[in-house]
Amino acid sequence: MEVNQKKKFVAGLSITSNVILSVLKITTGILSGSLSIISEAIHSLSDFFASVLTFYSVKKSSLPADNEHPYGYGKYEDMAGFIEGILIILASIYIFVESTRKIILGEYTDSENILGISVMFIAVIMNIIISSLLFKVAKETNSTSLYADGEHLRTDVYSSASVLIGLVLIKITGHSVLDPLMAILVGGIIYKAGYCICKKAASNLLDHSIPDENKNSIKQIVEKYGDKAILKGNGIKTRQVGPIMDIDLILQFDGNTSICDCHKICDDIERQISELYPNCSISIHSEPVCYGKNCQTSCEKITC
């Protein structure tokens, strides 16, 4: 399956699963009166809107570069990831407020647990399957928005499991206060996920450099040609733009290196980096080792 089609497929699958789970949880929450299930329904609704946003961003980011967007549309995915994080945080705040109010006022509901336990079990299984697919494709395509959506659903696994355990404990002990307490736990899990997603997406939007381990891998490739070319000090600039890794290098060559040899070395370096990071855009600027303010004068006697 073609890369963009694969991304659209898993994004569409996420939308479908979230619609099903949202309907199940909302219906169960209303019938049972369980705040923790209603909190999970809110979580799934935020998942649904996030999945729709992911599908749109994946579709938009796949468009080729044009005159208005010469660097492509990759940042649509980063923006979608940031908005997803905000949605998650807002959902967690609502859950905190409502749960705290229930505890303070002592408004506990004796819910019908069998239905709730069944729905939460189904939610855990479905979200494990869908989130695993999202993470798999996100890793293959380096997609920020698919990663955010997978992270979103993974928090749903943890929160649904927490509610499931809480409902079982209520069934065993008969203490309904566990319902809003589990809802607060769910809110905490959701908030942490939202914060992490926002932080990652914001870093990409602000052109934060890629991790040091990735940059070191690139430097190791350049070092193979140390007898003819060296990486200029601070001569590596990187950033993540949606699924694309932008890499800018400045290489310094011995003044006696011919243009043909220089070009061949640059091509070899580009090829090896592309094999290591398939979804990347590489730009290499070459200059003589002697390059500086007096370069024109000092290079008159040699071929640059």
VOFI-83698 format. One record per residue: residue in three letters; x, y, z of N, C-alpha, C in turn. Coordinates in pm, whole numbers, padded with zeros to 5 digits, always signed. Layout:
! residues N
ALAXYZXYZXYZ
...
//
This chain:
! residues 304
MET+00085-00120+00000+00000+00000+00000+00089+00126+00000
GLU+00058+00224-00087+00134+00346-00098+00131+00421+00036
VAL+00241+00492+00069+00260+00552+00201+00145+00641+00242
ASN+00107+00735+00155-00001+00829+00191-00135+00756+00206
GLN-00156+00654+00124-00280+00575+00135-00284+00499+00267
LYS-00168+00447+00308-00160+00376+00435-00191+00469+00552
LYS-00137+00593+00545-00161+00691+00650-00310+00728+00657
LYS-00371+00747+00541-00514+00782+00537-00600+00667+00588
PHE-00557+00544+00556-00635+00426+00598-00640+00414+00749
VAL-00523+00423+00816-00523+00407+00962-00589+00527+01030
ALA-00578+00646+00969-00646+00764+01024-00798+00746+01015
GLY-00845+00690+00902-00988+00662+00886-01035+00554+00981
LEU-00950+00455+01005-00982+00347+01099-00997+00402+01240
SER-00913+00498+01274-00920+00562+01406-01051+00637+01423
ILE-01094+00707+01319-01222+00780+01324-01337+00683+01349
THR-01338+00573+01275-01446+00474+01288-01453+00416+01429
SER-01337+00378+01483-01335+00317+01617-01380+00417+01723
ASN-01342+00544+01707-01380+00645+01805-01529+00677+01800
VAL-01588+00671+01681-01733+00691+01670-01806+00580+01745
ILE-01765+00456+01722-01828+00340+01787-01815+00349+01938
LEU-01693+00378+01987-01671+00382+02131-01741+00501+02196
SER-01746+00614+02126-01814+00731+02181-01962+00702+02203
VAL-02025+00640+02104-02169+00607+02115-02192+00508+02229
LEU-02106+00405+02236-02120+00304+02342-02104+00366+02482
LYS-02001+00450+02498-01974+00507+02629-02079+00610+02671
ILE-02122+00693+02577-02225+00792+02609-02354+00723+02651
THR-02394+00623+02574-02516+00548+02606-02506+00480+02741
THR-02392+00414+02764-02371+00343+02891-02363+00441+03008
GLY-02296+00555+02988-02283+00655+03093-02418+00711+03135
ILE-02504+00738+03037-02638+00791+03067-02723+00686+03138
LEU-02717+00562+03089-02799+00456+03148-02753+00420+03290
SER-02621+00423+03312-02567+00382+03442-02551+00497+03540
GLY-02539+00618+03487-02515+00733+03574-02374+00740+03626
SER-02281+00664+03570-02144+00660+03617-02063+00777+03564
LEU-02007+00858+03655-01926+00972+03615-01798+00928+03545
SER-01739+00819+03592-01614+00773+03530-01638+00730+03385
ILE-01753+00668+03359-01785+00628+03221-01815+00751+03135
ILE-01889+00847+03193-01917+00972+03120-01786+01045+03089
SER-01690+01043+03185-01559+01103+03161-01489+01033+03045
GLU-01501+00902+03041-01443+00826+02931-01511+00858+02798
ALA-01642+00885+02804-01716+00923+02683-01662+01056+02630
ILE-01637+01151+02722-01580+01280+02683-01442+01259+02620
HIS-01365+01169+02682-01233+01136+02629-01244+01082+02486
SER-01338+00992+02464-01355+00933+02331-01404+01036+02229
LEU-01486+01131+02275-01531+01238+02185-01413+01324+02143
SER-01323+01354+02239-01203+01431+02203-01115+01348+02110
ASP-01112+01216+02131-01041+01126+02040-01097+01135+01898
PHE-01232+01141+01891-01298+01147+01761-01260+01274+01685
PHE-01271+01389+01754-01236+01515+01688-01088+01517+01650
ALA-01005+01461+01736-00862+01454+01707-00835+01366+01585
SER-00908+01256+01573-00890+01164+01460-00931+01230+01328
VAL-01041+01308+01334-01084+01382+01215-00976+01482+01174
LEU-00920+01550+01274-00813+01647+01249-00690+01577+01192
THR-00660+01460+01244-00546+01382+01194-00565+01344+01048
PHE-00686+01296+01016-00715+01256+00878-00697+01375+00782
TYR-00747+01492+00824-00735+01612+00740-00589+01651+00723
SER-00513+01648+00834-00373+01690+00827-00289+01595+00742
VAL-00318+01465+00754-00246+01365+00673-00274+01387+00524
LYS-00400+01414+00493-00439+01439+00354-00372+01566+00302
LYS-00371+01671+00386-00314+01800+00344-00163+01792+00332
SER-00097+01725+00427+00049+01720+00427+00105+01639+00311
SER+00019+01556+00250+00066+01473+00137+00072+01551+00006
LEU+00018+01676+00007+00020+01758-00115+00164+01796-00149
PRO+00198+01802-00277+00334+01840-00316+00360+01989-00294
ALA+00487+02025-00284+00523+02167-00268+00477+02246-00390
ASP+00442+02372-00366+00400+02459-00476+00459+02598-00455
ASN+00417+02695-00538+00473+02831-00529+00443+02897-00394
GLU+00325+02871-00340+00287+02932-00213+00348+02861-00093
HIS+00376+02731-00110+00436+02651-00002+00556+02574-00061
PRO+00666+02646-00088+00782+02582-00152+00846+02472-00069
TYR+00821+02471+00063+00877+02366+00149+00774+02258+00181
GLY+00661+02261+00110+00559+02160+00130+00462+02194+00242
TYR+00375+02096+00274+00266+02118+00371+00285+02035+00499
GLY+00409+01996+00526+00435+01907+00639+00392+01962+00774
LYS+00397+02094+00792+00365+02151+00923+00216+02139+00957
TYR+00133+02101+00861-00007+02075+00892-00017+01962+00996
GLU+00071+01865+00985+00069+01754+01080+00111+01800+01219
ASP+00212+01887+01225+00256+01938+01355+00148+02024+01420
MET+00081+02107+01338-00028+02190+01391-00143+02103+01441
ALA-00174+01998+01365-00281+01906+01407-00247+01839+01539
GLY-00120+01798+01553-00076+01736+01678-00089+01830+01796
PHE-00055+01958+01775-00065+02057+01883-00211+02079+01924
ILE-00300+02089+01825-00442+02108+01856-00498+01986+01928
GLU-00454+01867+01887-00498+01744+01956-00459+01749+02103
GLY-00336+01794+02130-00291+01804+02267-00376+01899+02349
ILE-00413+02012+02289-00499+02110+02357-00635+02049+02387
LEU-00691+01975+02291-00821+01909+02312-00816+01812+02430
ILE-00706+01738+02438-00691+01642+02547-00684+01714+02681
ILE-00607+01823+02687-00592+01898+02812-00726+01957+02856
LEU-00802+02012+02761-00933+02069+02794-01028+01963+02849
ALA-01023+01843+02788-01108+01733+02836-01069+01694+02979
SER-00939+01692+03007-00893+01654+03141-00937+01758+03246
ILE-00932+01885+03209-00973+01991+03302-01121+01978+03338
TYR-01204+01950+03236-01347+01931+03262-01370+01814+03357
ILE-01299+01705+03336-01314+01586+03420-01273+01616+03564
PHE-01161+01689+03581-01116+01728+03716-01224+01808+03789
VAL-01275+01910+03721-01374+01999+03783-01500+01923+03821
GLU-01552+01843+03728-01678+01771+03754-01661+01665+03863
SER-01548+01597+03861-01524+01493+03962-01510+01553+04101
THR-01436+01663+04109-01417+01731+04238-01551+01780+04293
ARG-01633+01835+04204-01765+01883+04247-01849+01769+04303
LYS-01846+01653+04237-01922+01537+04284-01876+01492+04422
ILE-01744+01492+04443-01689+01448+04572-01728+01546+04683
ILE-01714+01677+04656-01745+01779+04756-01893+01775+04795
LEU-01980+01759+04695-02125+01758+04722-02177+01621+04761
GLY-02090+01519+04749-02132+01384+04786-02234+01325+04690
GLU-02228+01365+04563-02324+01317+04463-02271+01190+04398
TYR-02284+01079+04465-02240+00951+04411-02359+00877+04352
THR-02331+00804+04245-02437+00730+04177-02414+00581+04189
ASP-02517+00509+04230-02508+00362+04233-02535+00312+04092
SER-02429+00293+04019-02443+00259+03877-02456+00108+03855
GLU-02514+00075+03741-02524-00065+03698-02390-00103+03636
ASN-02313-00185+03706-02174-00208+03668-02153-00309+03557
ILE-02241-00406+03543-02220-00512+03443-02208-00453+03303
LEU-02301-00363+03268-02298-00299+03137-02171-00215+03122
GLY-02138-00137+03225-02019-00053+03220-01892-00133+03209
ILE-01882-00241+03285-01763-00328+03281-01746-00387+03141
SER-01856-00428+03080-01850-00488+02945-01801-00386+02842
VAL-01857-00265+02848-01820-00161+02751-01674-00119+02768
MET-01630-00104+02893-01491-00065+02917-01393-00173+02870
PHE-01430-00299+02885-01345-00408+02838-01332-00402+02685
ILE-01445-00379+02618-01443-00366+02471-01355-00248+02430
ALA-01366-00135+02504-01289-00015+02472-01139-00042+02484
VAL-01099-00112+02589-00956-00143+02609-00902-00224+02492
ILE-00974-00328+02451-00928-00415+02342-00920-00338+02210
MET-01026-00262+02177-01028-00188+02051-00916-00085+02044
ASN-00895-00013+02154-00793+00092+02153-00651+00036+02149
ILE-00630-00081+02207-00498-00145+02197-00466-00177+02051
ILE-00566-00230+01980-00546-00269+01840-00522-00146+01752
ILE-00609-00044+01765-00599+00074+01678-00474+00156+01709
SER-00443+00175+01838-00325+00255+01874-00196+00186+01825
SER-00192+00053+01832-00076-00020+01784-00054+00001+01634
LEU-00164+00002+01558-00156+00028+01414-00108+00170+01386
LEU-00162+00266+01463-00123+00406+01445+00025+00426+01473
PHE+00075+00368+01582+00217+00381+01615+00305+00314+01509
LYS+00261+00202+01458+00338+00130+01356+00354+00215+01230
VAL+00242+00269+01181+00247+00350+01059+00317+00484+01086
ALA+00297+00541+01205+00362+00668+01241+00514+00651+01239
LYS+00562+00537+01289+00706+00510+01290+00759+00491+01148
GLU+00680+00421+01066+00722+00394+00928+00728+00522+00844
THR+00634+00616+00870+00621+00736+00788+00670+00862+00857
ASN+00714+00850+00983+00761+00965+01062+00652+01072+01072
SER+00529+01028+01094+00413+01119+01097+00385+01167+01239
THR+00393+01301+01259+00367+01360+01389+00221+01344+01430
SER+00130+01367+01335-00013+01364+01368-00060+01222+01398
LEU-00008+01122+01325-00045+00983+01354+00010+00940+01489
TYR+00130+00988+01519+00188+00958+01652+00100+01018+01762
ALA+00058+01145+01742-00026+01212+01842-00158+01138+01859
ASP-00215+01093+01746-00342+01020+01752-00323+00886+01823
GLY-00210+00820+01797-00181+00694+01865-00162+00715+02014
GLU-00093+00823+02050-00073+00856+02191-00206+00886+02259
HIS-00292+00953+02183-00427+00986+02231-00503+00858+02265
LEU-00499+00762+02174-00570+00637+02197-00504+00550+02303
ARG-00372+00562+02316-00303+00484+02419-00346+00532+02559
THR-00367+00664+02573-00417+00713+02702-00558+00659+02727
ASP-00631+00639+02618-00766+00582+02631-00759+00438+02682
VAL-00654+00366+02643-00635+00229+02694-00617+00233+02845
TYR-00525+00321+02890-00497+00330+03034-00619+00378+03113
SER-00686+00482+03059-00799+00539+03131-00917+00441+03133
SER-00943+00373+03022-01051+00275+03018-01022+00159+03112
ALA-00894+00118+03118-00856+00010+03210-00875+00054+03355
SER-00843+00182+03383-00860+00235+03519-01007+00234+03559
VAL-01093+00280+03465-01237+00281+03492-01288+00138+03510
LEU-01240+00047+03427-01279-00094+03436-01247-00150+03574
ILE-01125-00122+03622-01086-00169+03755-01173-00106+03862
GLY-01200+00026+03845-01284+00095+03942-01425+00038+03950
LEU-01482+00007+03834-01618-00049+03831-01623-00187+03897
VAL-01516-00264+03875-01509-00396+03939-01500-00381+04090
LEU-01419-00284+04137-01406-00261+04281-01537-00212+04342
ILE-01609-00126+04269-01740-00080+04318-01835-00197+04331
LYS-01830-00286+04233-01917-00405+04235-01885-00492+04357
ILE-01756-00501+04391-01713-00588+04501-01739-00521+04637
THR-01702-00392+04648-01707-00323+04778-01837-00247+04802
GLY-01901-00203+04693-02023-00123+04709-01996+00023+04741
HIS-01869+00068+04736-01833+00208+04766-01838+00292+04637
SER-01946+00367+04619-01966+00445+04496-01872+00564+04485
VAL-01809+00606+04596-01715+00717+04592-01597+00685+04501
LEU-01573+00557+04475-01464+00518+04386-01487+00567+04243
ASP-01614+00591+04208-01646+00634+04072-01583+00769+04039
PRO-01611+00878+04115-01545+01006+04084-01395+01003+04109
LEU-01349+00920+04204-01205+00909+04228-01133+00850+04107
MET-01195+00749+04045-01136+00690+03924-01141+00790+03809
ALA-01246+00874+03808-01257+00976+03703-01142+01076+03714
ILE-01102+01110+03838-00989+01201+03858-00860+01136+03808
LEU-00844+01006+03835-00727+00934+03786-00723+00937+03633
VAL-00839+00917+03571-00850+00924+03425-00807+01062+03377
GLY-00855+01166+03446-00819+01303+03408-00670+01327+03414
GLY-00604+01270+03516-00459+01286+03528-00385+01220+03413
ILE-00429+01102+03376-00366+01030+03263-00383+01109+03134
ILE-00505+01162+03114-00535+01238+02992-00450+01366+02986
TYR-00440+01435+03099-00365+01562+03102-00217+01539+03065
LYS-00157+01436+03123-00016+01408+03095+00007+01382+02946
ALA-00084+01305+02885-00071+01275+02742-00084+01403+02660
GLY-00180+01488+02696-00199+01613+02623-00077+01703+02630
TYR-00017+01711+02749+00102+01794+02768+00218+01744+02681
CYS+00240+01613+02681+00350+01555+02603+00331+01578+02453
ILE+00207+01562+02406+00179+01582+02264+00201+01728+02226
CYS+00153+01822+02307+00170+01965+02280+00319+02002+02276
LYS+00396+01947+02370+00539+01977+02379+00612+01931+02253
LYS+00582+01809+02208+00648+01755+02088+00610+01834+01963
ALA+00479+01862+01948+00431+01934+01830+00485+02077+01828
ALA+00488+02143+01944+00538+02280+01952+00686+02286+01914
SER+00763+02186+01955+00906+02181+01919+00923+02178+01768
ASN+00842+02098+01701+00850+02089+01555+00805+02220+01489
LEU+00699+02281+01542+00649+02406+01486+00752+02518+01499
LEU+00831+02514+01607+00932+02616+01631+01069+02576+01575
ASP+01069+02473+01488+01190+02429+01419+01300+02385+01517
HIS+01260+02313+01619+01357+02256+01713+01442+02151+01641
SER+01568+02145+01677+01659+02050+01613+01617+01906+01643
ILE+01653+01814+01552+01623+01672+01573+01711+01621+01687
PRO+01680+01504+01747+01758+01452+01860+01907+01436+01827
ASP+01991+01452+01930+02137+01443+01913+02180+01310+01854
GLU+02112+01202+01890+02152+01070+01838+02137+01065+01686
ASN+02034+01134+01633+02017+01138+01488+02125+01224+01422
LYS+02155+01336+01485+02260+01423+01431+02397+01353+01435
ASN+02423+01278+01540+02550+01205+01549+02562+01100+01439
SER+02449+01039+01403+02451+00940+01295+02487+01006+01162
ILE+02437+01127+01143+02468+01202+01020+02616+01241+01019
LYS+02665+01286+01134+02807+01325+01144+02899+01206+01116
GLN+02861+01087+01162+02943+00968+01139+02954+00936+00991
ILE+02847+00961+00916+02851+00938+00771+02950+01034+00705
VAL+02944+01162+00747+03035+01263+00690+03180+01231+00724
GLU+03203+01181+00846+03339+01152+00891+03408+01043+00808
LYS+03332+00963+00736+03391+00861+00650+03477+00923+00539
TYR+03448+01051+00507+03517+01119+00399+03614+01224+00454
GLY+03660+01200+00579+03745+01297+00647+03875+01330+00577
ASP+03923+01242+00487+04048+01269+00416+04030+01376+00309
LYS+03904+01399+00268+03879+01499+00163+03781+01608+00205
ALA+03691+01576+00298+03588+01673+00338+03566+01667+00488
ILE+03542+01782+00548+03510+01788+00690+03385+01873+00709
LEU+03313+01844+00816+03194+01921+00849+03238+02050+00917
LYS+03198+02163+00863+03235+02292+00921+03179+02303+01063
GLY+03248+02374+01149+03197+02395+01284+03057+02456+01279
ASN+02965+02396+01354+02824+02438+01349+02768+02430+01207
GLY+02823+02336+01128+02781+02324+00989+02670+02225+00967
ILE+02594+02193+01072+02479+02105+01055+02357+02171+01119
LYS+02253+02185+01040+02126+02240+01088+02015+02142+01052
THR+01930+02113+01149+01823+02016+01124+01693+02065+01185
ARG+01583+02012+01135+01451+02039+01191+01355+01933+01141
GLN+01245+01918+01210+01141+01823+01170+01021+01902+01119
VAL+00980+01876+00996+00863+01944+00938+00760+01837+00904
GLY+00666+01816+00995+00569+01708+00974+00644+01577+00963
PRO+00622+01501+00856+00691+01373+00840+00832+01386+00781
ILE+00870+01507+00740+00997+01529+00671+01104+01580+00766
MET+01223+01522+00757+01338+01569+00833+01424+01656+00741
ASP+01435+01785+00773+01518+01877+00695+01661+01875+00749
ILE+01757+01855+00658+01898+01848+00698+01980+01940+00609
ASP+02048+02039+00668+02137+02131+00596+02279+02112+00646
LEU+02373+02086+00552+02512+02063+00588+02604+02161+00516
ILE+02710+02202+00583+02816+02282+00520+02945+02199+00529
LEU+02996+02157+00412+03117+02075+00407+03233+02158+00352
GLN+03348+02138+00413+03468+02207+00366+03561+02107+00299
PHE+03605+02142+00179+03691+02054+00099+03830+02115+00083
ASP+03927+02028+00065+04062+02073+00033+04057+02152-00098
GLY+04135+02259-00104+04131+02346-00221+04168+02276-00350
ASN+04238+02163-00344+04278+02091-00464+04172+01991-00512
THR+04062+01979-00439+03957+01885-00478+03881+01940-00598
SER+03866+01857-00701+03795+01904-00821+03645+01913-00794
ILE+03578+01990-00876+03433+02006-00861+03364+01870-00878
CYS+03414+01789-00970+03354+01657-00993+03364+01569-00869
ASP+03485+01566-00808+03503+01485-00687+03417+01538-00572
CYS+03412+01669-00560+03329+01732-00457+03183+01692-00474
HIS+03136+01697-00597+02996+01664-00626+02969+01515-00596
LYS+03063+01431-00631+03047+01286-00609+03039+01255-00460
ILE+03125+01318-00381+03123+01296-00236+02991+01342-00175
CYS+02944+01457-00219+02815+01509-00170+02701+01413-00204
ASP+02705+01359-00326+02601+01262-00367+02606+01137-00281
ASP+02729+01089-00252+02743+00969-00168+02689+00993-00028
ILE+02721+01109+00027+02673+01143+00162+02521+01153+00163
GLU+02463+01218+00063+02317+01229+00053+02252+01091+00044
ARG+02312+01004-00036+02255+00870-00053+02254+00793+00078
GLN+02365+00798+00151+02374+00724+00277+02281+00780+00384
ILE+02266+00911+00389+02173+00972+00486+02030+00935+00451
SER+01998+00935+00320+01863+00901+00275+01830+00755+00304
GLU+01930+00668+00298+01909+00527+00332+01881+00511+00481
LEU+01946+00596+00562+01927+00592+00707+01794+00656+00748
TYR+01762+00769+00683+01637+00842+00711+01565+00865+00578
PRO+01484+00768+00534+01421+00775+00402+01335+00900+00379
ASN+01269+00948+00485+01179+01062+00468+01251+01191+00507
CYS+01350+01229+00427+01426+01349+00462+01454+01434+00338
SER+01486+01560+00363+01525+01655+00258+01663+01707+00293
ILE+01760+01688+00203+01900+01720+00233+01952+01831+00142
SER+02020+01927+00203+02084+02034+00127+02229+02045+00175
ILE+02326+02035+00081+02467+02040+00118+02534+02158+00047
HIS+02595+02245+00125+02673+02357+00071+02821+02323+00088
SER+02896+02334-00020+03038+02302-00012+03122+02428-00031
GLU+03234+02432+00040+03324+02546+00029+03466+02499+00060
PRO+03569+02572+00014+03708+02530+00043+03741+02551+00190
VAL+03836+02474+00239+03878+02485+00379+03924+02626+00411
CYS+03985+02692+00313+04041+02825+00335+03936+02934+00333
TYR+03810+02898+00314+03706+03000+00297+03701+03095+00416
GLY+03702+03224+00386+03694+03327+00490+03690+03464+00425
LYS+03719+03566+00504+03713+03702+00451+03809+03723+00336
ASN+03927+03657+00342+04029+03676+00238+04034+03559+00141
CYS+03923+03485+00130+03923+03362+00050+03962+03389-00095
GLN+03905+03495-00155+03930+03521-00296+04079+03541-00322
THR+04144+03609-00230+04288+03637-00245+04370+03510-00223
SER+04336+03436-00115+04416+03320-00079+04394+03203-00173
CYS+04287+03203-00249+04257+03090-00338+04302+03116-00481
GLU+04367+03230-00508+04404+03263-00645+04501+03161-00705
LYS+04583+03101-00618+04687+03012-00669+04644+02865-00673
ILE+04523+02835-00625+04478+02696-00627+04340+02688-00688
THR+04300+02564-00725+04169+02544-00786+04069+02504-00678
CYS+03968+02584-00660+03868+02555-00555+03755+02474-00615
//
